[in-house]
Amino acid sequence: MSLVAHYLSRNNPKGKILLFDSNPDILAKRGLFLSLWRERYPGMVTYDPNAELTAVAADGLEIDFAARGKVTADLVNVIPPQRAPALLRDAGLVPAKGNWVPVDFLSHESTVVPGIRVLGDSIASAPGLPKSAHMASQSGKVCAAAIAARSRGLPPPAEPVIANTCESFVGADQAMHVAGVCRYDAGKRTMTPVAGAGGLSKAPTAVEALHAIGWVYNIL
Ligand SMILES: Cc1cc2nc3c(=O)[nH]c(=O)nc-3n(C[C@H](O)[C@H](O)[C@H](O)COP(=O)(O)OP(=O)(O)OC[C@H]3O[C@@H](n4cnc5c(N)ncnc54)[C@H](O)[C@@H]3O)c2cc1C
């Protein structure tokens, strides 16, 4: 969104971006995004929460909302409700009433179909934890450690600690991040955020843009 605003500010400054979100609010970097759009792209970006989409016209340029009626635009980008793909649903890994694959966070083995390990966005994330490439990569290491332990007849490591970082470019040369750490809670049998660990950018900067590019090269 911020990159589209960056593009429009240079190529079509009268352009408008209407962001309709079926969620009640922005989930990550809320304050940073709102102040960025207000200060850097004034009057260009509007954010509308609780916007439940009911229909998309055949030409794809008219969308209909339960509460506010029809909206037309020159370009519409609809993001459908997210869920694990058909491959995993057909394999019986997703419970009938769920959208995601529940796993044991010590091994990433499915809790529904033993012997199958699942990583990444398709898993039922622990409460309050994001789906991200960084989390997927870190979970892969937890999973690998569990497989290595098993091959030696050992249980998986008992207290995995993993981290998350999410970088957002807000223009051609500035970025901002949110980061967090979580650890396994044996009592609750889930990953839980570590209070006081992690952080949030104060504002987007050029240095963070370099960090973001470094993050991409590292994770790839
Ligand atoms: C705009 C945006 C910004 C993001 N920024 C960040 C960030 O800064 N940091 C971060 O950590 N994460 C970020 N993420 C999230 C990150 O991209 C995802 O969490 C990550 O890609 C999940 O990896 P995955 O391998 O689980 O799934 P995916 O990357 O979605 O890969 C799944 C693959 O499986 C393929 N597939 C599905 N079904 C089949 C089938 N039957 N046969 C063969 N292939 C199949 C799909 O085509 C896809 O290529 C961002 C995401 C978006 C959309």
The ligand as a Tripos MOL2 file, in Angstrom:
@<TRIPOS>MOLECULE
LIG
   53    58     1     0     0
SMALL
NO_CHARGES

@<TRIPOS>ATOM
      1 C1          2.9860   -8.1380    0.9950 C.3       1 LIG1
      2 C2          3.6260   -9.1170    1.9340 C.ar      1 LIG1
      3 C3          4.7300   -8.7260    2.6930 C.ar      1 LIG1
      4 C4          5.3620   -9.6250    3.5590 C.ar      1 LIG1
      5 N1          6.4490   -9.2120    4.2870 N.ar      1 LIG1
      6 C5          7.0730  -10.0920    5.0950 C.ar      1 LIG1
      7 C6          8.2420   -9.7040    5.8470 C.ar      1 LIG1
      8 O1          8.7110   -8.5760    5.7860 O.2       1 LIG1
      9 N2          8.8150  -10.6230    6.6470 N.ar      1 LIG1
     10 C7          8.3450  -11.8890    6.7430 C.ar      1 LIG1
     11 O2          8.9390  -12.6600    7.4750 O.2       1 LIG1
     12 N3          7.2440  -12.2890    6.0560 N.ar      1 LIG1
     13 C8          6.5920  -11.4150    5.2340 C.ar      1 LIG1
     14 N4          5.4740  -11.8150    4.5420 N.ar      1 LIG1
     15 C9          4.9090  -13.1440    4.7690 C.3       1 LIG1
     16 C10         5.6330  -14.2180    3.9770 C.3       1 LIG1
     17 O3          5.6180  -13.8930    2.5990 O.3       1 LIG1
     18 C11         4.9260  -15.5590    4.2220 C.3       1 LIG1
     19 O4          4.7600  -15.7650    5.6030 O.3       1 LIG1
     20 C12         5.7610  -16.6950    3.6370 C.3       1 LIG1
     21 O5          5.8880  -16.5300    2.2490 O.3       1 LIG1
     22 C13         5.1380  -18.0530    3.9650 C.3       1 LIG1
     23 O6          5.9200  -19.0600    3.3640 O.3       1 LIG1
     24 P1          5.2710  -20.4550    3.0020 P.3       1 LIG1
     25 O7          6.3730  -21.2410    2.3640 O.co2     1 LIG1
     26 O8          4.5610  -21.0020    4.1900 O.co2     1 LIG1
     27 O9          4.1100  -20.1390    1.9530 O.3       1 LIG1
     28 P2          4.2250  -19.5110    0.4950 P.3       1 LIG1
     29 O10         5.3800  -18.5450    0.3850 O.co2     1 LIG1
     30 O11         2.8420  -19.0200    0.1880 O.co2     1 LIG1
     31 O12         4.5950  -20.7540   -0.4200 O.3       1 LIG1
     32 C14         3.6780  -21.8060   -0.6350 C.3       1 LIG1
     33 C15         3.8970  -22.2930   -2.0500 C.3       1 LIG1
     34 O13         3.1950  -23.5110   -2.2450 O.3       1 LIG1
     35 C16         2.6400  -23.4810   -3.5210 C.3       1 LIG1
     36 N5          1.5730  -24.4720   -3.5790 N.ar      1 LIG1
     37 C17         0.3480  -24.4400   -3.0290 C.ar      1 LIG1
     38 N6         -0.3270  -25.5590   -3.3300 N.ar      1 LIG1
     39 C18         0.4730  -26.3260   -4.0750 C.ar      1 LIG1
     40 C19         0.3420  -27.5940   -4.7220 C.ar      1 LIG1
     41 N7         -0.7710  -28.3290   -4.6500 N.pl3     1 LIG1
     42 N8          1.3930  -28.0620   -5.4310 N.ar      1 LIG1
     43 C20         2.5540  -27.3500   -5.5360 C.ar      1 LIG1
     44 N9          2.7260  -26.1530   -4.9520 N.ar      1 LIG1
     45 C21         1.6980  -25.6440   -4.2480 C.ar      1 LIG1
     46 C22         2.1930  -22.0540   -3.6950 C.3       1 LIG1
     47 O14         2.0330  -21.7260   -5.0520 O.3       1 LIG1
     48 C23         3.3750  -21.2920   -3.0750 C.3       1 LIG1
     49 O15         4.4040  -21.0430   -3.9860 O.3       1 LIG1
     50 C24         4.8410  -10.9310    3.6730 C.ar      1 LIG1
     51 C25         3.7440  -11.3340    2.9040 C.ar      1 LIG1
     52 C26         3.1260  -10.4310    2.0380 C.ar      1 LIG1
     53 C27         1.9260  -10.8820    1.2210 C.3       1 LIG1
@<TRIPOS>BOND
     1     1     2 1
     2     2     3 ar
     3     2    52 ar
     4     3     4 ar
     5     4     5 ar
     6     4    50 ar
     7     5     6 ar
     8     6     7 ar
     9     6    13 1
    10     7     8 2
    11     7     9 ar
    12     9    10 ar
    13    10    11 2
    14    10    12 ar
    15    12    13 ar
    16    13    14 ar
    17    14    15 1
    18    14    50 ar
    19    15    16 1
    20    16    17 1
    21    16    18 1
    22    18    19 1
    23    18    20 1
    24    20    21 1
    25    20    22 1
    26    22    23 1
    27    23    24 1
    28    24    25 2
    29    24    26 1
    30    24    27 1
    31    27    28 1
    32    28    29 2
    33    28    30 1
    34    28    31 1
    35    31    32 1
    36    32    33 1
    37    33    34 1
    38    33    48 1
    39    34    35 1
    40    35    36 1
    41    35    46 1
    42    36    37 ar
    43    36    45 ar
    44    37    38 ar
    45    38    39 ar
    46    39    40 ar
    47    39    45 ar
    48    40    41 1
    49    40    42 ar
    50    42    43 ar
    51    43    44 ar
    52    44    45 ar
    53    46    47 1
    54    46    48 1
    55    48    49 1
    56    50    51 ar
    57    51    52 ar
    58    52    53 1
@<TRIPOS>SUBSTRUCTURE
     1 LIG1         1 GROUP 0 **** ****
